[in-house]
Amino acid sequence: MTGRIEDEELAALASAGDATVRRLAGEVLRLRNAIATHAAKRGHELCWLNDVALWKTIGIEGDYPHDSVPVREEFLAQCGRYHASRVLGTPYEEPAVRTSVKDRKA
C-alpha cells in the first residue's frame, strides 16, 4: 500500500453508505480536480490569475487587484527571473516585495 488513495478508490468511497465518507471522498476528488486543472495550465495560461480560481475552490475569496503586488518595474523584472528559471530548470525563489502598489499610493 502506497498511502495514496487512488481516484478509483475515492470514487467507490463517494458512493459508500456512510454520508461522512461520501462527503469526504467527494471533496478530495473535487480538490484533486481543481489542482490538476491548475497544474495543466501552459503558456500564457501560467498566470497568477489562475490562482484566484484555485483559491475559490477552498473558500478563499481572493480577487484582483492585490494591494501587495509589487510596482510594475519590480513585477516585470521578477517575471523575467521566473521565466528564466522555468526555461533553464533552475530553482526559483520568490523574493520579498520591496515596494508594493499600496505603498506607492500612500
One Martini backbone bead per residue (centre of mass of N, CA, C, O) as a GRO file, in nm:
protein
  106
    1MET     BB    1   0.095   0.038   0.024
    2THR     BB    2   0.126   0.392  -0.049
    3GLY     BB    3  -0.116   0.597   0.084
    4ARG     BB    4  -0.257   0.647  -0.174
    5ILE     BB    5  -0.562   0.739  -0.298
    6GLU     BB    6  -0.729   0.652  -0.553
    7ASP     BB    7  -0.976   0.756  -0.759
    8GLU     BB    8  -1.133   0.488  -0.761
    9GLU     BB    9  -1.160   0.467  -0.454
   10LEU     BB   10  -1.303   0.738  -0.415
   11ALA     BB   11  -1.547   0.674  -0.591
   12ALA     BB   12  -1.643   0.443  -0.412
   13LEU     BB   13  -1.667   0.616  -0.150
   14ALA     BB   14  -1.877   0.826  -0.279
   15SER     BB   15  -2.092   0.557  -0.269
   16ALA     BB   16  -2.124   0.514   0.010
   17GLY     BB   17  -2.316   0.481   0.301
   18ASP     BB   18  -2.152   0.698   0.433
   19ALA     BB   19  -2.183   1.036   0.443
   20THR     BB   20  -1.899   1.125   0.530
   21VAL     BB   21  -1.740   0.962   0.326
   22ARG     BB   22  -1.870   1.083   0.077
   23ARG     BB   23  -1.789   1.378   0.128
   24LEU     BB   24  -1.482   1.339   0.148
   25ALA     BB   25  -1.436   1.204  -0.127
   26GLY     BB   26  -1.559   1.432  -0.296
   27GLU     BB   27  -1.362   1.653  -0.200
   28VAL     BB   28  -1.101   1.526  -0.298
   29LEU     BB   29  -1.182   1.517  -0.597
   30ARG     BB   30  -1.231   1.821  -0.632
   31LEU     BB   31  -0.941   1.914  -0.552
   32ARG     BB   32  -0.783   1.750  -0.756
   33ASN     BB   33  -0.912   1.881  -1.003
   34ALA     BB   34  -0.821   2.172  -0.944
   35ILE     BB   35  -0.516   2.112  -0.941
   36ALA     BB   36  -0.498   1.985  -1.224
   37THR     BB   37  -0.598   2.234  -1.377
   38HIS     BB   38  -0.372   2.420  -1.281
   39ALA     BB   39  -0.128   2.233  -1.379
   40ALA     BB   40  -0.223   2.241  -1.699
   41LYS     BB   41  -0.109   2.499  -1.748
   42ARG     BB   42  -0.005   2.701  -2.030
   43GLY     BB   43   0.178   2.944  -2.106
   44HIS     BB   44  -0.031   3.216  -2.064
   45GLU     BB   45  -0.180   3.051  -1.829
   46LEU     BB   46   0.072   3.129  -1.650
   47CYS     BB   47  -0.108   3.278  -1.406
   48TRP     BB   48  -0.217   3.437  -1.121
   49LEU     BB   49  -0.521   3.423  -1.193
   50ASN     BB   50  -0.550   3.113  -1.143
   51ASP     BB   51  -0.540   3.123  -0.832
   52VAL     BB   52  -0.824   3.223  -0.772
   53ALA     BB   53  -0.971   2.965  -0.855
   54LEU     BB   54  -0.829   2.787  -0.645
   55TRP     BB   55  -0.907   2.939  -0.390
   56LYS     BB   56  -1.221   2.905  -0.427
   57THR     BB   57  -1.224   2.589  -0.372
   58ILE     BB   58  -1.148   2.675  -0.046
   59GLY     BB   59  -1.291   2.972   0.021
   60ILE     BB   60  -1.117   3.193  -0.105
   61GLU     BB   61  -1.167   3.547  -0.146
   62GLY     BB   62  -1.010   3.624  -0.416
   63ASP     BB   63  -0.866   3.912  -0.587
   64TYR     BB   64  -0.851   4.166  -0.819
   65PRO     BB   65  -0.657   4.364  -0.684
   66HIS     BB   66  -0.349   4.367  -0.527
   67ASP     BB   67  -0.179   4.540  -0.282
   68SER     BB   68   0.095   4.344  -0.295
   69VAL     BB   69   0.185   4.435  -0.553
   70PRO     BB   70   0.427   4.519  -0.726
   71VAL     BB   71   0.574   4.720  -0.894
   72ARG     BB   72   0.617   4.707  -1.222
   73GLU     BB   73   0.927   4.678  -1.239
   74GLU     BB   74   0.950   4.448  -1.032
   75PHE     BB   75   0.750   4.255  -1.159
   76LEU     BB   76   0.889   4.220  -1.442
   77ALA     BB   77   1.163   4.125  -1.339
   78GLN     BB   78   1.052   3.870  -1.199
   79CYS     BB   79   0.932   3.739  -1.446
   80GLY     BB   80   1.205   3.694  -1.583
   81ARG     BB   81   1.318   3.504  -1.363
   82TYR     BB   82   1.096   3.295  -1.380
   83HIS     BB   83   1.127   3.219  -1.675
   84ALA     BB   84   1.423   3.126  -1.658
   85SER     BB   85   1.371   2.894  -1.456
   86ARG     BB   86   1.185   2.731  -1.647
   87VAL     BB   87   1.381   2.699  -1.888
   88LEU     BB   88   1.642   2.596  -1.707
   89GLY     BB   89   1.560   2.443  -1.432
   90THR     BB   90   1.575   2.635  -1.197
   91PRO     BB   91   1.554   2.762  -0.912
   92TYR     BB   92   1.287   2.933  -0.737
   93GLU     BB   93   1.272   3.254  -0.570
   94GLU     BB   94   1.072   3.443  -0.380
   95PRO     BB   95   1.069   3.758  -0.324
   96ALA     BB   96   1.041   4.028  -0.163
   97VAL     BB   97   0.859   4.302  -0.141
   98ARG     BB   98   0.960   4.628  -0.169
   99THR     BB   99   0.723   4.767  -0.358
  100SER     BB  100   0.404   4.846  -0.340
  101VAL     BB  101   0.123   4.977  -0.458
  102LYS     BB  102   0.026   5.071  -0.183
  103ASP     BB  103   0.283   5.231  -0.103
  104ARG     BB  104   0.270   5.431  -0.344
  105LYS     BB  105  -0.011   5.561  -0.262
  106ALA     BB  106   0.086   5.676   0.031
   0.00000   0.00000   0.00000
